[in-house]
Amino acid sequence: MAKGLDKHRERLEAVALFGKDLTRRSGSKCELCETSNVKLQIYEVPPGV
């Protein structure tokens, strides 16, 4: 398998695990507006922003 594909899959797996932790931490609510009962999505903010 290509190295790039392996790295991509590892990254997706890491984001998925982080999403589970984030959902537990936030109590399944949006951390910006505290809305619940909506599909949550992770937004990555680059360093230095």
Secondary structure, 3 states (H helix, E strand, C coil): CCHHHHHHHHHHHHHHHHHHHHHHHHCCCCCCCCCCCCCCCCCCCCCCC
